[in-house]
Amino acid sequence: MFNVSRPLVYRVIKDFSTKSGHCEALQAKEQAARSKTEATVAVVQAFIDRDQHIWRMSQVKDEVYKEHGMEVNDVLVSRVLRGRFGMRYKRVQLVAFQGNSERCLVLRQLYAERLLYQLQKGTRVLNLDETWVNSGDGRHMKWRK
């Protein structure tokens, strides 16, 4: 079933029998790993409850450090996201262009009215073309179900 070498088994048995605190050290290590996993699960659940997107694993790692004071590695975060929450790192679906929808037309008209009012008052207006901003967004993938 498991492919474990004989020298490794002898070394583990020898360490277990000769070192008095070996069992306690293993239990403490296991408890620390369990608490890191629980902290990571709590942070990911908070992201989901707030409907906040998880773009990168570093986002979760930083939040775990901020809230619980623990440093976790990428393997643990990936294991929690994939195993506990069934998430995968997938390509973000593009949203259809809605530039001429009724909502956008009304908003453009309201903007034009406000702009004309400001121009009549003598306000200097700097108009920035932001049509390229969405295409400059480099986030093409995120963690999702």
C-alpha positions in Angstrom: 0.0 0.0 0.0 2.7 2.5 1.0 6.2 2.5 -0.4 8.2 3.2 2.8 11.9 2.3 3.0 13.1 0.1 5.9 15.7 2.5 7.1 13.1 5.2 7.4 10.9 3.0 9.6 13.9 2.1 11.8 14.8 5.8 12.2 11.2 6.8 13.1 11.0 4.0 15.7 14.4 4.9 17.1 13.5 8.6 17.4 10.2 7.8 19.0 11.7 5.5 21.6 14.8 7.6 22.4 13.5 11.1 22.4 11.1 11.8 25.3 9.3 14.7 23.8 9.0 13.4 20.3 5.3 12.5 20.5 4.4 15.9 22.1 6.4 17.7 19.4 4.5 15.8 16.7 1.2 16.7 18.4 2.1 20.4 18.7 3.2 20.4 15.0 -0.1 18.8 14.0 -2.1 21.3 16.1 -0.3 24.2 14.5 -1.1 22.9 11.0 -4.7 22.4 12.0 -5.0 25.9 13.4 -3.5 27.3 10.2 -6.0 25.4 8.1 -8.9 26.6 10.3 -7.8 30.2 10.0 -7.5 29.9 6.2 -11.0 28.3 6.0 -12.4 31.1 8.1 -10.8 33.8 5.9 -12.1 32.2 2.7 -15.5 31.8 4.1 -15.5 35.5 5.0 -14.6 36.3 1.4 -17.5 34.2 0.2 -19.9 35.7 2.7 -19.0 39.2 1.6 -19.3 38.3 -2.1 -15.7 39.4 -2.6 -13.7 37.9 -5.5 -10.5 36.0 -4.8 -8.1 37.0 -7.5 -4.9 35.6 -6.1 -3.8 33.3 -3.3 -1.7 36.1 -1.9 -4.9 37.9 -1.1 -6.0 35.1 1.2 -2.5 34.8 2.7 -2.4 38.5 3.5 -5.8 38.4 5.1 -4.9 35.3 7.2 -1.8 37.2 8.4 -3.7 40.3 9.2 -6.6 38.6 11.1 -4.9 35.7 12.7 -1.2 36.6 12.7 -0.2 33.3 10.9 1.8 32.9 7.8 0.4 30.3 5.5 1.9 28.9 2.3 0.4 28.6 -1.2 0.0 24.9 -0.9 -2.3 25.2 2.1 -4.4 28.0 0.5 -4.7 26.0 -2.7 -5.7 22.8 -0.8 -8.4 24.8 1.2 -9.8 26.5 -1.9 -9.8 23.3 -4.0 -10.7 20.7 -1.4 -13.0 22.5 1.1 -14.7 24.9 -1.2 -14.5 23.2 -4.6 -13.0 26.3 -6.3 -10.7 26.3 -9.3 -8.4 29.0 -10.8 -10.3 29.7 -14.0 -10.4 32.4 -16.6 -12.7 35.3 -15.9 -15.8 35.4 -18.2 -16.0 38.6 -20.2 -19.0 40.8 -19.7 -21.0 41.9 -22.8 -20.6 45.5 -23.9 -23.5 47.5 -22.6 -22.6 51.0 -24.0 -25.9 51.6 -25.7 -28.3 50.1 -23.2 -31.1 52.2 -21.9 -29.4 52.7 -18.6 -26.2 53.9 -20.2 -28.1 56.3 -22.5 -29.9 57.9 -19.6 -26.7 58.2 -17.6 -25.0 59.8 -20.6 -27.8 62.3 -20.9 -27.7 63.2 -17.2 -23.9 63.7 -17.5 -24.4 66.0 -20.5 -26.9 68.1 -18.7 -24.7 68.5 -15.7 -21.7 69.2 -17.9 -23.6 72.0 -19.8 -24.6 73.5 -16.4 -21.0 73.5 -15.2 -19.8 75.1 -18.5 -22.4 77.8 -18.2 -21.1 78.7 -14.8 -17.6 79.0 -16.2 -16.1 75.9 -14.7 -13.0 74.5 -16.4 -13.6 70.8 -17.3 -11.0 68.2 -18.0 -12.6 65.3 -19.8 -10.7 62.0 -19.6 -11.4 59.2 -22.0 -11.7 56.1 -19.9 -12.8 53.7 -22.6 -9.4 52.0 -22.5 -9.4 51.4 -18.7 -11.3 48.1 -18.8 -9.0 46.7 -21.5 -6.0 47.5 -19.4 -7.2 45.3 -16.5 -4.7 42.5 -16.3 -6.8 40.2 -14.1 -7.8 37.5 -16.5 -8.2 34.7 -14.0 -9.6 34.3 -10.4 -10.6 31.6 -8.0 -14.3 30.6 -8.5 -16.6 27.6 -8.4 
